[in-house]
Amino acid sequence: MDRQSRESPAVEGSRLERAIVLQLLREDHDQRWSWPELGAEIDGGGPALEEALRRLGDEGVVCLAGHEAWASRAARRLDELGLIAI
């Protein structure tokens, strides 16, 4: 049985980015997340996680320092306005 994903890498990357943003916006965790914590929560890690975090950082969606990440002020404000939802 073929278990490989039939979705394009762009679709998979977008799904991972959404999962990251939703984790960073959680209210039951400190605002800053370590990359290993994020990987553990979204069942992913390694190069794909690092690449997604860098893309989100380049676009201003998340802030990065070392191996920590947190939602940008703009992302938090959009969430407060109810524009980010599952």
N, C-alpha and C positions, 0 to 999 in steps of 0.2 A: 504494500500500500504506500502510495506517495504521500508523505507527510509535510513536504515543503509547502511554504506559503505560496498561494497563487496570486497574491497581491504584489503590486510593484513596490520597489524599495521606497519610492516617494510616499506611497500610502502608508507603509509600515513606519516610516520616519515621522509622518504626521501623527499617527496614533501614539507613538512614543512621546512626541513633544506634548501632545494633549495630556497624556498621563503624568508627565513631569509637572506641567503647569498646575493641574488639579492637586497634585501632592503638595506643591509649594504653597498653595492657597489654603490648605487645611488649617482650621483654627485650633485643633487639638495637638499641635506640635509647635515647637519654636519656629520662628520664621526662617532661620537658617538650617539647611539640611546638608549633611555631608554627602558626597557622591555615593559612597557605599550604602548609606541609609536609603537614598533614593532607589538605588539598584535593588535593594532588598524588598522595598515596598512595591515596586512595579515589576518584579520578576525579570529584571534585565540589568545589564551592567556592561562593563567593558567598553570597547570602542564605540558601539552603537549609542550608549548612554552619553559618553563623552562628546561625540559628534553632535548629538541632539542638543546637549547643553550649550555647546559652543554656538550652534545655529541660533538658539533662543537668545543667547547673550548678545550675539552680533545684531540681532533685531531689536534689542532693548526690552525683551519680554522678561528676562531674568537677569539677575546680577550674579557675577561670579567673582570669587576671591579664593585663590588656592584651589582646594578641592571642596569648597562649600558653594552652595547656590541658594538663592532666595528670590521670591517674586519681586519684580520691579514695582515702584510706586504706581506706575501707570496700570500695570496688570492688577494690582490690588484695588485701585479705584474702579476699574471696569468691573471687577468682581462685586464691589460694594454697590454699583449701579445695577447689578443683576444681569449684566451682559455676558457673563461667563457662567455656563451651566452645563450639567451633564446631559 
